[in-house]
Amino acid sequence: MELQLALDLVNIPEAIELVKEVEEHIDIVEIGTPVVINEGLHAVKAVKEAFPNLKVLADLKIMDAAGYEVMKAAEAGADIVTILGTAEDMSIKGAVEEAKKQGKKILVDMIAVKDLAGRAKEVDAMGVDYICVHTGYDLQAVGKNSFEDLQTIKSVVKNAKTAIAGGIKLDTLPEVIKVQPDLVIVGGGITGQADKKAAAAKMQQMINQG
Ligand SMILES: O=C(CO)[C@H](O)[C@H](O)COP(=O)(O)O
């Protein structure tokens, strides 16, 4: 199981300072969608250059023009690029093809997918690397989470790694670990803590104990 730190509410210098604090406790650093909107792919490039030993995920949440957008993220140094599960099959296949060409990975974000089991089976057959259940901020605000959804995809996905994102905190991490995803994505559960290093260290320890 790997731990990914999601950075959503920072600029490039703040991102670098934050990762410095926790780098030894995380496997992947995510340049979140709001950061890409504010800073562009320069944020991916800057973080990858500052932390070449960490994998960097560009959370582009691609919906169209997938091959081109994966190519640009790869050029900026992204190791993993996200596309939405609601995108056309042709877009997802295009993303996978380009990622393979560039030696990169594709994570499919299943946010807002209605038939989760059915779509997870379909995208799994397209050769994607990760399938991620995700409760976004707007649904977190009304008390939703993705713990049951994780069990759903675990039961149908045969090839891809499974991942979960959305509001995971220290107190809910044990529930996530029980379902054994391959990747746990945490934003505010680390970045919102006064002692970010301690929060990341504790999460890493819990994940390693599995
Ligand atoms: O992709 C995202 C929002 O769309 C976030 O990066 C993801 O939800 C993780 O952050 P948090 O743990 O704060 O929910």
The ligand as a MOL file (V3000), in Angstrom:
LIG
                    3D

  0  0  0     0  0            999 V3000
M  V30 BEGIN CTAB
M  V30 COUNTS 14 13 0 0 0
M  V30 BEGIN ATOM
M  V30 1 O -8.8280 15.4290 -5.8940 0
M  V30 2 C -9.1360 16.0460 -4.8980 0
M  V30 3 C -10.3180 16.9310 -4.8890 0
M  V30 4 O -11.0050 16.8630 -6.1070 0
M  V30 5 C -8.3200 15.8950 -3.6420 0
M  V30 6 O -6.9770 15.9780 -3.9580 0
M  V30 7 C -8.6190 14.5810 -2.9500 0
M  V30 8 O -9.9800 14.5560 -2.5920 0
M  V30 9 C -7.7690 14.3790 -1.6900 0
M  V30 10 O -7.8990 15.4670 -0.8170 0
M  V30 11 P -8.6920 15.3930 0.5810 0
M  V30 12 O -8.0480 14.2780 1.3810 0
M  V30 13 O -8.4440 16.7500 1.2090 0
M  V30 14 O -10.1240 15.1110 0.2670 0
M  V30 END ATOM
M  V30 BEGIN BOND
M  V30 1 2 1 2
M  V30 2 1 2 3
M  V30 3 1 2 5
M  V30 4 1 3 4
M  V30 5 1 5 6
M  V30 6 1 5 7
M  V30 7 1 7 8
M  V30 8 1 7 9
M  V30 9 1 9 10
M  V30 10 1 10 11
M  V30 11 2 11 12
M  V30 12 1 11 13
M  V30 13 1 11 14
M  V30 END BOND
M  V30 END CTAB
M  END
